[in-house]
Amino acid sequence: MPRIQAATVAEHRSLQRRALLDAAREILASGQTEAPSLSAVAQRAGLARPSVYQYFRSREDLLEAVIADMFPRWSGFVAQRMDRAATAAEQVLAYVDANLELVAQGEHAVMRGLAMAAPGAALAESSRVLHEQLRVPLVDALARSGSTQPEHMAELIQAVVRAGSQMIENGVPPDGVRELVKQLLAPYLHAAGGNRPEK
């Protein structure tokens, strides 16, 4: 792999750090049960092993950086999709669809890899924050869609997302899963009056 070229030292360092994070994500998504070594991450990124220590003090430091990088991107992707929806009901469907799309892209495989390899406390806290970040706009959209028990309905929808995620990871075509979930949820949201446009 050619050396990373950049206009400035700061940009060069940023690109190298990004390459290391992406390499770690790829290894985590591959399904191996142990945390990737710094040597393996450096090799995949095309960098010399000693250069990794310019960015991460240890394997644990690298995994924590992957967590800090991944979870905000996940919640940001879902929030963007929800923001584009015209009605509260469409926001709920966008929430589900965005999560399933991320699973299809392999993001959930990275999360599974982290669960096997990352320090338990760090992952558990980051996971709790992510789910809370995702849950708040979902509950809000459900309330605006007419749901009488938005908190409980959010839990059920999360269960649907988990089931759909498992189907995708078991090899069911993602587009088919996403359509099935839409068929399941759309009638409820329509009955709840969720097609009212946002004010």
C-alpha positions in Angstrom: 0.0 0.0 0.0 1.5 3.4 -0.9 2.3 5.9 1.8 -0.4 8.3 2.7 0.2 11.7 1.1 -1.2 14.9 2.5 -0.6 18.7 2.2 0.2 19.2 5.9 1.6 17.2 8.8 -1.7 17.6 10.6 -3.6 16.3 7.7 -1.2 13.4 7.2 -1.6 12.4 10.9 -5.4 12.7 10.6 -5.4 10.4 7.5 -3.1 7.9 9.2 -5.3 7.8 12.3 -8.4 7.3 10.1 -6.6 4.5 8.2 -5.8 2.7 11.5 -9.4 3.1 12.8 -10.8 1.8 9.5 -8.4 -1.2 9.6 -9.4 -2.0 13.2 -13.1 -1.8 12.2 -12.5 -4.2 9.3 -10.7 -6.7 11.5 -13.5 -6.5 14.2 -16.2 -7.0 11.5 -14.4 -10.2 10.2 -15.8 -12.1 13.2 -12.5 -13.0 15.0 -13.0 -13.5 18.7 -9.9 -11.7 20.0 -9.1 -8.0 20.0 -6.9 -7.1 17.0 -3.3 -6.6 17.8 -1.7 -3.3 17.0 0.6 -5.2 14.6 -2.3 -6.6 12.7 -4.0 -3.2 12.5 -0.9 -1.6 11.3 -0.3 -4.3 8.6 -3.9 -3.9 7.3 -3.5 -0.1 7.2 -0.2 -0.4 5.3 1.7 1.3 8.1 4.8 0.3 10.1 3.9 -1.1 13.6 5.9 1.5 15.5 3.9 4.3 13.9 0.7 3.0 15.5 2.1 4.1 18.9 2.1 7.7 17.7 -1.7 7.5 17.8 -2.7 4.8 20.3 -0.9 3.8 23.5 -2.3 0.3 23.6 -4.8 -2.1 22.0 -7.3 -1.0 24.6 -6.7 2.6 23.7 -7.4 1.7 20.0 -10.6 -0.1 20.8 -11.9 2.8 22.9 -11.1 5.1 19.9 -13.1 2.8 17.6 -16.1 3.0 20.0 -15.8 6.8 20.3 -15.7 7.0 16.5 -18.4 4.5 15.6 -21.3 5.3 17.9 -21.7 9.0 17.1 -21.6 8.2 13.4 -24.4 5.6 13.9 -26.7 8.0 15.8 -25.9 10.8 13.4 -26.8 8.7 10.4 -30.1 7.7 12.0 -30.9 11.3 13.0 -30.2 12.6 9.5 -32.6 10.0 8.0 -35.3 10.9 10.5 -34.9 14.7 9.9 -35.6 14.2 6.2 -39.0 12.6 6.8 -42.1 14.7 6.3 -44.4 13.2 9.0 -43.9 11.7 12.4 -44.9 8.3 11.1 -42.3 8.5 8.3 -39.7 9.5 10.9 -40.4 6.2 12.8 -40.1 4.2 9.6 -36.9 6.2 8.7 -35.5 5.3 12.2 -36.1 1.6 11.6 -34.9 1.6 8.0 -31.7 3.6 8.8 -30.7 1.1 11.5 -31.3 -1.8 9.2 -29.3 -0.2 6.5 -26.4 0.2 8.9 -26.6 -3.4 9.7 -26.5 -4.3 6.0 -23.4 -2.1 5.6 -21.7 -4.2 8.3 -21.8 -1.7 11.2 -23.5 -4.2 13.5 -20.7 -6.7 12.7 -18.2 -4.2 14.0 -20.3 -3.7 17.1 -20.4 -7.5 17.7 -16.7 -7.6 17.3 -16.3 -4.9 19.8 -18.5 -6.8 22.2 -16.1 -9.7 22.0 -12.9 -7.7 22.1 -13.4 -4.3 23.9 -13.2 -3.6 27.6 -16.6 -4.4 29.0 -17.2 -1.2 30.9 -16.2 1.0 28.0 -18.4 -0.7 25.5 -21.3 -1.0 27.9 -21.3 2.7 28.7 -20.9 3.7 25.1 -23.7 1.3 24.1 -26.0 2.7 26.7 -25.3 6.2 25.5 -25.9 5.2 21.9 -29.2 3.5 22.6 -30.4 6.5 24.7 -29.4 8.9 21.9 -31.4 6.8 19.4 -34.4 6.2 21.8 -35.2 9.8 22.5 -36.1 10.9 18.9 -37.9 7.6 18.4 -40.1 8.1 21.4 -40.7 11.7 20.4 -41.7 10.7 16.9 -44.0 8.0 18.2 -45.7 10.5 20.5 -46.3 12.9 17.7 -47.6 10.1 15.5 -50.4 9.4 17.9 -49.1 6.5 19.9 -50.7 6.4 23.3 -47.8 4.6 24.9 -44.7 5.8 23.0 -42.2 4.5 25.5 -43.5 0.9 25.3 -44.0 1.1 21.6 -40.4 2.2 21.2 -39.3 -1.0 23.0 -41.4 -3.1 20.6 -39.9 -1.3 17.6 -36.4 -1.9 19.0 -37.3 -5.6 19.2 -38.4 -5.5 15.5 -35.1 -3.8 14.6 -33.1 -6.5 16.5 -35.1 -9.3 14.7 -34.6 -7.6 11.3 -30.9 -7.2 12.0 -30.6 -10.9 12.8 -32.4 -11.8 9.6 -29.9 -9.7 7.6 -27.0 -11.2 9.3 -28.4 -14.6 8.6 -28.3 -13.9 4.9 -31.9 -12.7 4.2 -31.6 -9.9 1.5 -31.6 -6.5 3.3 -34.1 -4.9 0.9 -36.6 -7.7 1.6 -36.2 -7.3 5.4 -36.6 -3.6 5.2 -39.8 -4.0 3.1 -41.2 -6.6 5.5 -40.6 -4.3 8.5 -42.3 -1.4 6.7 -45.3 -3.7 5.9 -45.4 -4.6 9.6 -45.2 -1.1 11.1 -46.9 1.1 8.5 -50.5 0.0 9.2 -50.1 0.7 13.0 -48.6 4.1 12.3 -51.4 5.0 9.8 -54.1 3.9 12.3 -52.4 6.0 15.0 -52.8 9.0 12.8 -49.2 9.5 12.1 -49.6 10.8 8.6 -50.2 14.3 9.8 -47.5 16.6 8.4 -45.0 18.1 10.8 -45.7 21.7 11.8 
